[in-house]
């Protein structure tokens, strides 16, 4: 998908496309126009980078079955979109996929462009929090959109992406994914994914949106660190805890399947949102909510607000019923505490 890629990545692509069969160094050299010795050196580089490549003597090299790389053709096998993800940039390592996507968007990259990294060294979430991005464990992707909408509509995109992600996880992996307004997806009450939307606009409208999405796929407990505001989990941990779903059951877990499922659903929801607004999706957002009907504490800038999460408005605001009895619509904020409502509220 990229115009030109380094030799070691071309080797990785060729081995991946071989579907577990070995490819000789001679064949790789002929395809790429380099010597067998150069192929060997690049294979050693790939091994040092952590890719599982088996040397099989005269039979050549084979990518081990458990190796999960988010190369473009791996994604394409599961992608049903018309335009989202059809322009695709893959990196072994980036500081931040959002930073790279912002750079591409300013340079005119088309809507639907997706930037993916195997690891991030400066991954971030909302409020500049660190997003743990160990190599090969999660999905670290940033998506470019160019909706012809006024800037005030831009923040709704976070809910659009969260809904698509939660629904794709529910449908594909049979896990009870819930949205912690406005940008987190929870599994079993723990954070499994986060969304960071950045916008560039002028008075006439949105120029572009970059939707950064981090999904914990193969993370284990040690990968989350100790300074997390919210307890974390991953798809692999939750599937393991569930002990497998009842038939027909989820497919074999790979990051390519997770990402493709998200993009497939997001293209559909995004197009409807641009055409009809957020209102047609309100019932789906409410059904997937992790916060409605619960007592929450929300930090909005320097202010902290506490109340009962009563509703989501047609423009995406979280409607709180405060202890004083009044109602308040929050358009931005960070839920720092979430607990079950008292019996009076729960019975309403």
Protein Blocks (a to p, Z undefined) as FASTA:
>chain_A
ZZbdcfklmmmmmmmmnnopacdfklmmmmnopafklmmmmmmmmmmnopacddehjnop
addfklccfbfklmmmmpcbfkgopaccddfbdfblklmmmmmmmnopaehiacddfbdf
kbccehhiacddbehkaccddddddddbdfklmmmmmmmmmmmmmmmmmmmnopacdddd
fkbcceehiafbdcdddddddfkbcfbdcddddddfklcfklnojmbfbdcddfklmmmm
nnpaadebjadddfklmmmmmmmmmmmmmmmmmmnojmlmmmmmmmmpckgopacdddeh
jbccddddfbdcfkopacdddfkopacddfbdcdfbdcdddfklmmZZ
